[in-house]
Amino acid sequence: MTDFAATRALFHLPEGVIYLDGNSLGPLPLAAQTRVGQVLREQWGDQLIRAWNDSDWMALPARVGDRIARLVGAPPASVVTGDTLSIKVFQALAAALALAPPDRRVVLSDSGNFPSDLYIADGLLTALGGRELKVVAPEEVADAINESVAVTMLTEVDYRTGRLHDMAALTARAHAAGAITVWDLAHSAGAIPVHLEQADADFAVGCTYKYLNGGPGSPAFIYVAPRHAGVAQPILSGWLGHAEPFAFERGYRPAPGIERMRVGTPPIVALSILDAALDAWDGVDMGELRAASIRLTETFIREVERRCPTDDCGLALASPRDPHARGSQVSFRHDHAYPVMQALIARGVIGDVRAPDILRFGFTPLYLSEAEVVQSATILADVIDTRAYEAPEYQHRAAVT
Amino acid sequence: MTDFAATRALFHLPEGVIYLDGNSLGPLPLAAQTRVGQVLREQWGDQLIRAWNDSDWMALPARVGDRIARLVGAPPASVVTGDTLSIKVFQALAAALALAPPDRRVVLSDSGNFPSDLYIADGLLTALGGRELKVVAPEEVADAINESVAVTMLTEVDYRTGRLHDMAALTARAHAAGAITVWDLAHSAGAIPVHLEQADADFAVGCTYKYLNGGPGSPAFIYVAPRHAGVAQPILSGWLGHAEPFAFERGYRPAPGIERMRVGTPPIVALSILDAALDAWDGVDMGELRAASIRLTETFIREVERRCPTDDCGLALASPRDPHARGSQVSFRHDHAYPVMQALIARGVIGDVRAPDILRFGFTPLYLSEAEVVQSATILADVIDTRAYEAPEYQHRAAVT
């Protein structure tokens, strides 16, 4: 049995805070502090350049990738870490397009995808020419997969609503139509069980600063199905994706497998922090995590709605009511979402908002208790009931929401 | 006057080591240790997601960019940090191509460019089609700039030999021929005075883990001349290059200036370390740095050659003999470069090798003294004189050189 009291003790959780924003930035793992001190003083400081060999820095992107692979249902040596999620989307989409039937013109995505994925696709497709990005409503994706589609590019869990796509079904449908799939796991990795291999996914990408607690702007990851890894063309053909980077050959020869998706010099300090953060997952069963997550989200919805009926409070559930149709977050719409969230944060309940009207709360069994969830529902109801959010100090909009 | 004894005290330099590899990985600045502790505990740890506003994390890529701008002769708000150098080469080259006359087919580079720049150009040009990468010898670059050239893509200082291109002259020649310039400053930034604005450079990119001491795999930077910054097309059109990332609009609208060259969520811990590392440059005059660097490299060449004449030792200077024609490194060729370097490292003199036969030594006045340079020349001569490099333990080739 996963011991969630034990995992909670692995994090620094400030006094007086109920943290419901681990879906945006996970909290500091205590192991990260220890590790970063070692990496700076003992590796960078004392070993200097020798650390590339002596501390095996060069293998870190793949080593950390293997630890993530386990959490997303991927086999060893199929995941590598580095760069940012937007960069990894670019790489995956370009490689997917090169594998898709050349006469297909459509990259299919949906309006629940994270804007950066769509922006990146726009930038790539404009540069390549000859193809178009088609964006449909999330519920229309399945029907829109037809023989015009080269690649489906979908985020499994909607960043606003938490709506969960059926990865296995959509992948099967895409393959039946002859398309290649790119899955974004930003709100899946560490949030829900993911079965990349079982679902027969082609490419997947994800970030590590949310549920994996890798720290602000921590490195992203990319998965390439082993059947593609030896043929996928890296458009970002950087030297560390070369078969022999230190041969300094004139011509690019991609590494045999997933390592070809590496690009530049790996961010060692950030990767080391992420590696330490992943220690928290060592004893975690993803099925038990999912069960605990559902208990937390169900409790939150029930407790909020009990205290705050829609007609009285103006709060409307924006997430699917069926827990199996959502990820590990719960969103409510409210006309005053921004000041409501500021008032909540002032009372120690930290979530975030997504324009224009979404209050977003992430639920993370690794460090969040049922009692905290009940308490946060009470505070939310109170903020709305007393119109505390109308105070002038909550109206000023910060740069980052 | 720059006080190089004071700057030396800002670094952790292990006992018994003469570090001549700051051109590959700069040593640990003590300020980085303090800063990383603060960022982890006080910002990430205590502020959690609020740190994006409360600690102004979102502005860090531009704020650190401005500090680098001063070191490379660029105006404020023309440099932004993030990603890796290879990614920044890709961005800059794509944007340069979009600004070049559309009928020009050639991207011109030279065989002294770092292989990753050439690999990245290959990957981009293959994807775009219709253009070719032409690689000439470094000394043939000027003559090869003609009206077929869309973009020149050059590294100012050769990573193997230290040979220095004349940025102003080549840029003027490129402009006269109607071409756009991309300069890679990997071995220039913090090594020599760079005058991007004065030279009228169009795009420049660089890394920060060498002479800027930002740590292993620290973020790269990109410069876009202010005249281009409002029109340059970001091929890597990630959300943080958007004019309003948190509006989460469907369509990509690039930010007005250099910020459009941002891509994904910035690596806050790594950027904070880099920011702290840049403190060492606060009182440094780049002209005085250059004078001190030339004193060090001249001393090294003189002391090595005095003790180790080419005919006796098999050491041949691979760097230009004229100090004004080279950067802040000195390279010697030797048939047994790899074991010679291993023997040197075992004796506390750390440099590196570049295949097949280059012994490479970086000279960094910020933390390196004349006495150390003389001593390292003595040790090099001794290693060769006594054939110490023939010992079996120096023959094994590590993964990373």
Contacts between the chains, C-beta under 8 A, distances in Angstrom:
chain1	res1	chain2	res2	distance
A	12	B	41	7.4
A	12	B	45	4.6
A	12	B	46	7.9
A	14	B	45	7.2
A	14	B	46	5.1
A	14	B	48	7.2
A	17	B	48	7.2
A	19	B	48	6.2
A	21	B	48	6.7
A	21	B	49	4.6
A	24	B	49	5.3
A	25	B	44	7.6
A	25	B	48	6.3
A	25	B	49	4.7
A	25	B	52	7.9
A	27	B	44	7.9
A	27	B	45	7.4
A	27	B	48	6.2
A	28	B	40	6.0
A	28	B	41	7.4
A	28	B	44	5.0
A	28	B	45	4.1
A	32	B	40	6.6
A	33	B	37	7.8
A	33	B	40	5.5
A	33	B	41	7.0
A	36	B	36	5.7
A	36	B	40	6.4
A	36	B	269	7.6
A	37	B	33	7.7
A	37	B	37	7.7
A	40	B	28	6.0
A	40	B	32	6.6
A	40	B	33	5.4
A	40	B	36	6.4
A	40	B	215	7.8
A	41	B	12	7.4
A	41	B	28	7.4
A	41	B	33	7.0
A	44	B	25	7.6
A	44	B	27	7.9
A	44	B	28	5.0
A	44	B	215	6.0
A	44	B	216	6.0
A	45	B	12	4.6
A	45	B	14	7.2
A	45	B	27	7.4
A	45	B	28	4.1
A	46	B	12	7.9
A	46	B	14	5.1
A	48	B	14	7.2
A	48	B	17	7.2
A	48	B	19	6.2
A	48	B	21	6.7
A	48	B	25	6.3
A	48	B	27	6.2
A	48	B	350	6.2
A	49	B	21	4.6
A	49	B	24	5.3
A	49	B	25	4.7
A	49	B	350	6.3
A	49	B	352	6.4
A	50	B	345	7.1
A	50	B	350	7.2
A	51	B	216	7.0
A	52	B	25	8.0
A	52	B	216	7.7
A	52	B	399	7.8
A	52	B	400	3.9
A	53	B	398	4.3
A	53	B	399	6.2
A	53	B	400	5.3
A	57	B	216	6.2
A	57	B	400	7.8
A	58	B	399	5.8
A	58	B	400	5.2
A	83	B	83	6.8
A	83	B	84	7.1
A	83	B	87	6.9
A	83	B	264	7.6
A	84	B	83	7.1
A	84	B	238	7.1
A	84	B	263	6.0
A	84	B	264	2.7
A	84	B	265	5.9
A	84	B	267	7.9
A	85	B	264	5.7
A	85	B	265	7.4
A	86	B	236	7.0
A	86	B	238	3.5
A	86	B	239	6.8
A	86	B	240	8.0
A	86	B	263	5.1
A	86	B	264	3.9
A	87	B	83	6.8
A	87	B	87	6.3
A	87	B	236	6.7
A	87	B	238	7.5
A	87	B	263	6.1
A	87	B	264	6.2
A	90	B	236	6.1
A	94	B	127	6.7
A	111	B	250	7.3
A	114	B	239	7.7
A	115	B	239	5.6
A	115	B	242	7.6
A	115	B	248	5.1
A	115	B	249	6.6
A	115	B	250	6.9
A	116	B	238	5.3
A	116	B	239	3.5
A	116	B	240	7.9
A	116	B	264	7.0
A	118	B	250	6.7
A	118	B	252	7.8
A	119	B	237	4.6
A	119	B	238	6.4
A	119	B	239	6.0
A	119	B	242	6.6
A	119	B	252	3.9
A	120	B	236	7.1
A	120	B	237	6.1
A	120	B	238	6.0
A	122	B	237	6.1
A	122	B	251	7.6
A	122	B	252	5.3
A	123	B	234	6.5
A	123	B	235	5.2
A	123	B	236	6.3
A	123	B	237	3.4
A	123	B	252	6.9
A	124	B	235	7.3
A	127	B	94	6.7
A	127	B	127	7.1
A	127	B	128	6.3
A	127	B	235	5.1
A	128	B	127	6.3
A	128	B	128	7.3
A	135	B	250	7.3
A	207	B	265	7.4
A	209	B	265	6.9
A	215	B	40	7.8
A	215	B	44	5.9
A	215	B	268	7.2
A	215	B	269	5.6
A	216	B	44	6.0
A	216	B	51	7.1
A	216	B	52	7.7
A	216	B	57	6.2
A	216	B	265	7.3
A	216	B	266	7.8
A	216	B	267	7.7
A	216	B	268	3.8
A	216	B	269	6.9
A	217	B	264	7.7
A	217	B	265	4.5
A	217	B	266	4.8
A	217	B	267	4.1
A	217	B	268	4.9
A	217	B	269	7.6
A	217	B	270	7.8
A	217	B	271	7.8
A	218	B	267	7.3
A	218	B	269	8.0
A	219	B	267	7.7
A	220	B	264	7.4
A	234	B	123	6.5
A	235	B	123	5.2
A	235	B	124	7.3
A	235	B	127	5.1
A	236	B	86	7.0
A	236	B	87	6.8
A	236	B	90	6.1
A	236	B	120	7.0
A	236	B	123	6.3
A	237	B	119	4.6
A	237	B	120	6.1
A	237	B	122	6.1
A	237	B	123	3.4
A	238	B	84	7.1
A	238	B	86	3.5
A	238	B	87	7.5
A	238	B	116	5.3
A	238	B	119	6.4
A	238	B	120	6.0
A	239	B	86	6.7
A	239	B	114	7.7
A	239	B	115	5.7
A	239	B	116	3.5
A	239	B	119	6.0
A	240	B	86	7.9
A	240	B	116	7.9
A	242	B	115	7.6
A	242	B	119	6.6
A	246	B	355	6.8
A	246	B	399	7.4
A	246	B	400	6.3
A	246	B	401	5.0
A	247	B	355	6.0
A	248	B	115	5.0
A	248	B	354	6.5
A	248	B	355	5.5
A	249	B	115	6.6
A	250	B	111	7.3
A	250	B	115	6.8
A	250	B	118	6.7
A	250	B	135	7.2
A	251	B	122	7.6
A	252	B	118	7.8
A	252	B	119	3.9
A	252	B	122	5.4
A	252	B	123	6.9
A	263	B	84	6.1
A	263	B	86	5.1
A	263	B	87	6.1
A	264	B	83	7.5
A	264	B	84	2.7
A	264	B	85	5.7
A	264	B	86	3.9
A	264	B	87	6.2
A	264	B	116	7.0
A	264	B	217	7.7
A	264	B	220	7.4
A	265	B	84	5.9
A	265	B	85	7.4
A	265	B	207	7.4
A	265	B	209	6.9
A	265	B	216	7.3
A	265	B	217	4.5
A	266	B	216	7.8
A	266	B	217	4.8
A	267	B	84	7.9
A	267	B	216	7.7
A	267	B	217	4.0
A	267	B	218	7.3
A	267	B	219	7.6
A	267	B	267	6.0
A	267	B	270	5.5
A	268	B	215	7.2
A	268	B	216	3.8
A	268	B	217	4.9
A	269	B	36	7.6
A	269	B	215	5.6
A	269	B	216	6.9
A	269	B	217	7.6
A	269	B	218	8.0
A	269	B	269	6.2
A	269	B	270	5.8
A	269	B	273	6.4
A	270	B	217	7.7
A	270	B	267	5.5
A	270	B	269	5.8
A	270	B	270	5.3
A	271	B	217	7.8
A	273	B	269	6.4
A	345	B	50	7.1
A	350	B	48	6.2
A	350	B	49	6.3
A	350	B	50	7.2
A	352	B	49	6.4
A	354	B	248	6.5
A	355	B	246	6.8
A	355	B	247	6.1
A	355	B	248	5.5
A	398	B	53	4.3
A	399	B	52	7.9
A	399	B	53	6.2
A	399	B	58	5.8
A	399	B	246	7.4
A	400	B	52	4.0
A	400	B	53	5.3
A	400	B	57	7.9
A	400	B	58	5.2
A	400	B	246	6.3
A	401	B	246	5.0
